[in-house]
Amino acid sequence: MHAPDPNISQISGRIRPLDDAAINRIAAGEVVERPASAVKELVENAIDAGAGRITIAVAQGGKRLIRVRDDGAGIQESDLPLAVARHATSKIDGSDLLNIHTFGFRGEALASLAAVARFIITSRPNGSDAHELRASGGEVGALRPAAGPKGTTVELRDLFYATPARLKFLRSDRAEMQAVTDVVKRLAMAEPYISFELIDETEAPRTVFQVSAEAGDPTCALAGRLRHILGAEFVENAVALDAEREGLHLTGYAALPTYSRGSAVHQYFFVNGRPVRDKQLIGALRAAYMDVLSRDRHAASALFIDCDPKLVDVNVHPAKSEVRFREPGVARGLIVSGLRHALADAGHRASSTVAGDTLGAFRAPEMKPRVYQMDRAPSPRGYPEQRTAALDGFAEATARFEPAPEPATEALPLGAARAQVHENFIVAQTTDGVVLVDAHAAHERLVYEKLKAQRAEKGVASQALLVPEIVELGDAADRLLALANDLAGLGLVIEAFGTGTVAVRETPAILGAIDAKPLLLDIVDELDEAGGSTTLQARLDAVLSRMACHGSVRTGRRMQADEMNALLREMEATPLSGQCNHGRPTYVELKLADIEKLFGRR
């Protein structure tokens, strides 16, 4: 005989309906996870009401107080009791749950909030008097007249007091406040023509976040709003998006690869203006940046997809934070192709923050006490001898610099090559500054783009080896041979040569003479890292990237002036050449004014 399960009620096995208060508290557990969820629901209601200004006040991260005030249409006196009734809404009539044009449509939020907090709603429609309705723990009071401005104010006090178990799962006041701020910022991005203000009233009222309504066309308004929220650097180092495919329209901004981040917290997605967190969209963004970012870096972006509401289902999650597209492949393809085209159109451009980081890395030399000539030991012959030796060394160094180009040459975006230092870095002069180029990283990107272009056109041209190179790979040989046909399309022809061994018969012609064994080992490593989480196309792109590394200019090779200038001109003509295959910058541009500041000349 088994002991009774303490988690199962032993009172009765009969089925009976729950009372409304219990139903609302259960619903609140789905709709209102934390204070930020309550703020989200109330602000979305304000947006749906046509508000031009929304003010949010919170105390103790929203646990003690949440107040949302708007200047929208307001709620009629007779409708106020229905506002806190479950499944009562003005947003839809229930006939078509796919044709949703508003943030809210479930009719659950206010009823849920009234069930778990001390709730007050005050509203005054245009041309009418204000009225107030109070509720506490699901018990709704009587409607009564009140004073208030046009619009609606909803106040929640002691959130989850009616469900104390939920309070134990809330985080610190600071963490909850951060979550509230994030919600407000996301909604502010979605609605640039609305003013938002977030105030912390835990102690003395303090404005945490504030943006005014933007003006102008939607593109300019969004850029202005993102400038306030994500910073001017993001907008200056991002490309604008505008692409369409099969009824879906993609707009927004995506940062250059060299403006990448160490985490994905700066990735924002909106579907028909609704902030969402969707794994499919995140995966599409990652795929779009796949060959310009390393796996430990993340793109910064604010992407907006607009479409007919019937093409997307927003009724798949109680918190409406997830969506489901009727044709998910179309949405993914739109993001991947739209982003790749926009990044390609940016050409060789790299983010301006690269130069700032470079300047920040410079350190002024430690100043030693000045030694005056009168304090030096007399040395009639020693001083000229020391001076001659120093100048001889300087003359030897300057002999490696190329003569100055014609002024017209200096007007080119990446300037004219002046020198090569440490047998890798090219120093070029522009009309108003200096460009420092990582030759290996830049050439790696150029070779990679050529390989991709060849593959797309007619397959990568290969060169046959006079004597096949035999490479022992052990267990990895089988994994590589499984892709033999696909690798042949990339100009790499291999075949089995006994157990754990392959014979390399042809290599990509663009790579020149290479050592096949390191190339195969790198390709195996790349396939192991990618695993089965990416498509075959993505894995083959990664293989091309590894090949490009083997065919690029090696660090330690001295380049002639014409070679360096040819590299610079090719970078200017090649999309995405501002970053290597792993997202690192290929060049740094320093303006003359910044260089002069380093030396205290400004």
N, C-alpha and C positions, 0 to 999 in steps of 0.2 A: 504494500500500500504506500502510495506516494504522499508526502506532506503537501498540504495546499500551497499553491504559489501565492506569496504575500502580495504580488503585483496584480492579482486578479481578484476582483470584488467577490466576496462570498455572500453578499446580501440576497441577490436574486438573479436568476437566469433569464427573467422576462425582459423583452425589448420594450423600451419606453422612450418617448421623445425628451430631449434636453430642453431646459428652459432657455429663454432668449439670452439671459445674462451669460449663461455658460457657453452658448453658441458664439456669442460675440467675443468672449475671452479666448475661445479656441481659435476663432478667425484672426484675432489680434496677434496670436502667436505666429501666423503665417505672413500677415501683412506688415506688422510692426515688430521687427527683430530687435531694434535698438533705437535710441533717440534720433539718430540720423534717418532712419526709415520714416519716423513720424514727420520730421522736417521735410523729407522728400514728398510725402503725400500731400502735405499742406501747401507747399510751394507750388506743386503741380496743379492743385485746385485753383490757386491764385492765378496762375498762367492761363488756365482754361477759362477763367472769368474775365479775361481781357485786361488784366492789370498792367499799368505802365510803371508802377513802382511797388516793390515788395520789400518789407522790412522784417527781418527775423531776429528775435531776441531769445537767448538761451542762458540758463544758469546751471552751473555744475555739469557741464557737458550735455545739458538737456534733461538730466534726471529730475531736477527740481522745477525747472520752468522751460517751456517752449511757447513762444508767442509769434504768430505770423500775421502780419497786417498787410492788406493790399488795397488798392484803389479801383478794384474791378467793378463788375456789374452789380454785385451784391445779391442777396437772397430775399425773396419776398417773404413777408410776415407769415403767410399761410404755409409756405414751404419749409420754414425753419424746423418744425418737428420732424418732417420727413428727411431732413438733412442728416439726422443721426439715426435714422431707421436703416436696418440692414437691407442691402440690395435695392436701395432707392437712389436714383441718379437722374440728372438732367442731361447727361452726355449722350445716351443712346436710348432707343426704344425697345431693344432686345430682339429686333427682327433680323439683324445682320451683325454678327459678332466679328466679321472680318473687315467691315467697313468702318474702322475706328479712326477718327480725326482728332481726338483729344488725348491728353495724358491719362486722365481718369476715365473709367467706364464701368468698374465693378460695383460701385456703390457700397463698398465695405469699409473704406478708410475711416470716415468720421464715426461710424458706429463702433468700430474696433477701438478707436482712441477713447471714445466716451466710456467704453467698458473697462478700461484699465487705468484711467487717470481721472483727475478732477478737471472737468472739461467745461469751457465757457465759449460760446460762439455769439458774436455780436455782429449784426449786419444791417446796412442801410442802403437799399437800392436808390438809384437816382430819382429824385422827386418824391421819396417816401420817408417816413420816420424810421429810426433805428429800433431794433428789438433784440432781446438777449434771451438765450436759452442755456441752461446749466444742466450738467449731468455728472454723476459721480458713481463710479463702479457699475455703470450700466443703468442706474436709476435716473430717469430723465425728469427734470423739474418742469414747472409751468413757464410758459412764454410770457415775457413781460417787457414793457417799454424800456428803452435805454437811450443814452446819449452816445453818439459816435459819428465819425466822419463817413463820407461815402465809401462804400466798399465793405470788406469783411475782415474781422479780426477773430482768430481762433487762438485760445489760450489753454495750454495744458500745464497742470501742476501735479507734481508727485507722480511722474510716469511709472506705471507698473505697481502702484501701491496696492491695487486690487489683486495682483498676481505676484506676491513677494518672492516667489521662487525665481521668477525671471530676473529680478534685481541682482541675484547672486551671479548671473552670467554676464553682467555688464562689466566693461573694463573701467579703467581709471577715468576720472573726469577729463584729464588731458587727452586721452586716447579717444574718448567719445566726442570731445570737442573737435578733434582733428577730422573725425569721420563726418561730422556735421558740416564742417568747412568744405570738405571735399565734395559733398553732395551739392552744396550751394554753388560752388564753382562750376561744377559740371552743368547744372541747370542754367547758370549765367552764360556759359559758352553756347548753349543751345538757343538762347534768347537774347541776342545782342541789343535788341531795341527796347529792352526792359531794364530799369534801374534796380540794383540789388544792394541791400545793406545787411550785414550780419553783425550783431552786437552781443558781446558777452556781459551779462549782468550778474555774474557770480559775486562780484564785489561792487566797485564803482563801474558804471556802464563804460565799456570800451569797444570801439569799432574794430572788429577783426578783419572784415573784408567789405569793400565798397566799390561799386562800379556804376558809372552813369550810363544812361541810354546812349547808344551809338547812333550816328546819322549816316546818310549816304546809301549807296547800293549795297546789296547783301555781302559782296566780296569785301568791300572796304569796311563795312560794319563788323564782319567777323574778324578781319585782321586787327581792327582796333580793340575788340574785346579780348582776343587772344594775347595781344600785346600787354594788356593790363593783367591778365591771369597767368599766362605762361612766361611773360617777360619779353622785352624787346629783342633779346638775342634769338629767341625761338623764331619770331617772325622774320628777322633779318637773315636767318640761316635755314629757311624753309622754302619749299616750292609750292606754288598754288596748284590745286587740282581741279580739273573740270573734264569729266569723262562720262559717257553714257553707253549703256548696253542693255538692250531688250527691256526697256521700261525702267531701268534703274539709273539714277543720276548721282555720280560721285563728285563731291566738292570738298573743300577743306584745305589743310596745309600739312605737309610732311617734311620733316627736317632732313637736311643733307646727311649722308652717312657719317661724315666727320663730326657731326653734332650728336652722336649717339650717346646713350646713357647706360649706366651699369645695371639698371632695373627697368621694368616695364611700367612704372608708375606714371610716366608721361605719355601714355597711349590712351586716347579718348575716342570712343565710337558713338555715333548717333544715327538712329534710324528713324526717319520722319520726325526729326527733332527730339527724339526720345533718347536719353543717355542709356546705353546698354553695355553689358559685359558679356561678350559672346566669343566662345572659343574658336568658332569658325572664322570670325573676322580677325581675331588675333593671329590665327594660323596663316591667313592670307597676307597679313602685314609682314609677318616673318618671312614668308615665301618671296614677297616682293623685294626684300632687302637681302635675300640669301647670299648673293655673290658680291655684296659690297659691305657686309658686316660679319664679324666673327661671331661665334655662337654665344659668347659671354657678353655681347653688347646688344642693346635694344634701341630701336628707332623711337623718336619722339614724333607724335602726330596727333592731329585732331581731324578725324574723317567723318563726313556726313553723307549718308545714303538716303536719298529721297525717292519715293516711288508711290504708285497707287496703293492705298492701304490694303487692297485685296491681294497684293503680291507678297504680303508678309503677315504672319500671325503673331500678334503681341500678347495673346492670351494663353501663353504656355507656362507662366510662372506667376505666383500670387503677387510678387513684388514688381512684376513687369520689367524685370532687369534682363530678361532673355527674349530673343525673338527667333522665329523660324521662317526662313524664306521659302516660298513655293518652289523656286529653282535655286538651291544653294550654290550650285556650280557657277551660275551666272554672277552672283554676288562676289564669290571668291575671284573669279576671273576678272571682274571689273576692277577690284582693288589691285590685283597683281599687275595687270596690264596698264591701268591708269597710273599707278605709282612708278612703274618702270619707265614709261614714256616721259613722265614729268622729270624724273631724275636724269634720264638721258638728255632731255632738253636743257638741263642745267650745264651741260658740257663739262669743262674741266674745273668748274667752280668748286671750291672747298669752303668750309665754314670760316667765318671771320674770327671765331673763338680760337682757332689754331694759332693765329698770330698773337692774340692776347696771352695764351698759355705760354708761347715761346718767350715773349717779352718778360713774363712773370718768372721764367726760369733763369733769366740773367741775374747776375749778382754784381754789384759794383765792386771793384777791387779794393782791398783793404788799403787805406791811405797810410803811408809811412811818414814820419816827421820829415819835413823838407830839410835837405842839407844844402846850405849856401856855399857858393864857390869859395868864399873867404875862409870857410871851415875845412876845406879839403887839404890834404897833405900836399906840399909842393911836389910837382912831378913834371918838369918841363917836357920830358920826352914821353912819359907814360900816357898822358892824356891823348895826344894825337894817335898813338899806336892803338889804344883801345877804341878810339873813334873809327879808325880805318877798318878794324876787324868787324865792328858792328855794321858799318855800311856795306862791307863786302857781303856779309850774310844777307842783308836786306836786298842787295842787288841780285843775289842768286835766287832769292825767293820770288822777287818780282819778275824775273825772267820767265817764270812758268805761266804768267798771266797773259791772256790773249789781248791783242790790240783792240782799242775801242771801236765798236761798230759805227756805221753811219747813223745819224739821228733817226732816220726813218725806221731802222731796225729796232731801236729802243722802244718805239711806240707799240710793239707787239705785247699782248697780255702778259706773257711770261718772260719778256725781255730777251736780252742777248747774253749768252754765256760769257763769263769773265774768267772763271777758274774752276778747277776741280780740287776738292780738299779731301784728304783721307781716302783717296781713290774710290769715292762713291758719291759724295755730295757735290752738286753743281751749284756754283754761285752765279746768278744772272742779275743783270742790272736792268731795271725798268725806268720809265721816265720820272717816276716819283718814289722809287724805293729799290728794294733788293728782294730777290726770290731765291730761296734755298730749296733745292730739289733733291729728294732721295732717288737717285738714278735707278737703283735696283727695284724699288717699290713701284716707281712710275713705269719702267719698262715691263714689269710683270703685268700690270694692268693693260698696257698696250698689246702685249702678246696675247693675253686672255681674250680681249675684245676681237682680235684678229681670228683667233681660233673659233670663237663663237660665230663670227660672220662667215667663215669658211664652212663650218658645219651646217649653218642654215642654208647656204647657197647650194653646195654640192658635196658636202663632206670634206673633212680635213685632209689636205694633200699629204701623202706619206712618202717616205724615202726608204728603199729596200737596203738592208744591211748586206754587205758583201759576204760576211760570215755571221749567221744567226748567233745572238748572244744567249747563252744558257744561264738561267737564273733559278736558284733554289729558293723556294718560298715555304716549304713545309705544308702545313694544313691550309694556309692561305691560298695555295695554288688553285684549289677547287673553286673557291669563291671568285677568284679572278677569271678563271676559265669559263665560269657560268655567264660572264658578261662579255665573252670574247667577240661576239657579233657586234655588240654596241661599241666596244672599244675600237673595233676595226673602222667604224664610222668616224672615230676621232683620230684616225691615222696611226693607231697602235695595233699592230697585228701580232697576235701571240697564238701559240698552240701548245698542246701537252707534249712533254718530253720526259716521260717516266713519272714515277710517283713523286709528288711534291715539287716537281720541276716544270718550268715552262721555257719555251724557246721564243725569243723576240726576233721576228723577221723584218718588221717594218716599224719605223717611228715617225712621228709627225715631222714633216719637212721643215716647218717654221722653227722648230727647236734646234736645228743644226745637229752637230755632232754631240751626242749626250751619252752618259753612262746609264744604260737601261736598268741596272739593278736598283740604284737609289730611286729612280722614277717609279718602278713597280712597287717598291716598298712603301713609298709615299702614297700611291694610289690605294694600296691595301689598307693603310692607316686611315685614309679618308673614308673608304667604304665602311670600315669598322666604326668610325665615329658617327657617321650618318645612320648606320644601322637600317632598320626597316621603317623608320619614322618619317622618311621623306620619299617622294616619288622618284622613279627611275630617272626622269629628266633632271631633277634637282641633284641627284647623285652624280650624274654624268657632267653636270655643270661644275660640281665640286672637283671631279677628276680633271676637267679642263683647267681649272684654277691651279691644281697641283702641277700639271704639265707646264703651265705658263711660268711657274716659278723656276723650273729647270731650264727654260729657254730664255730667261731674262739676263740682263747685264749683271755680272757678278761683282760684288764688292771686292775691291782690290785691283780691278782692271782700270788702267789709265785710259781716259778717253780724249780724243782730239777735239779741237774746237768745233769742227764741222759736225762731228758725231753728237756733241752736246747740244748744239743748236738744232740739229735734226730731231733730237728727242723732244726738245721744247716745242717745236712746231707741231710735231705729231700729237703731243699732249693737248695742245690747243684745239686740235681738230677731232679729238676722240672723246665721246661721251664718258662720263664717270671717271675720267682720268685724275680727278682731284683726290681720289682715294685708292688705295691698293685693294686687292681682292679680299682683304680682311677688314676693310673699313678704316685703316689708318691713313692719315694724310700723306700724299706723295710730295707735297710742297708746302712751304710756309712763305707768305709774303709779308715783308716788314716795310712799312712806309718810312720815308726819309725822316718825317717829323718824329716818329717813334724812336728811330735810331738816335736822332739828335738829343732826345730826352734822356736816353741812357747815358749820354756823355755830358749831361748838364748844360746843353747848349740852348735849351728852351725853358 
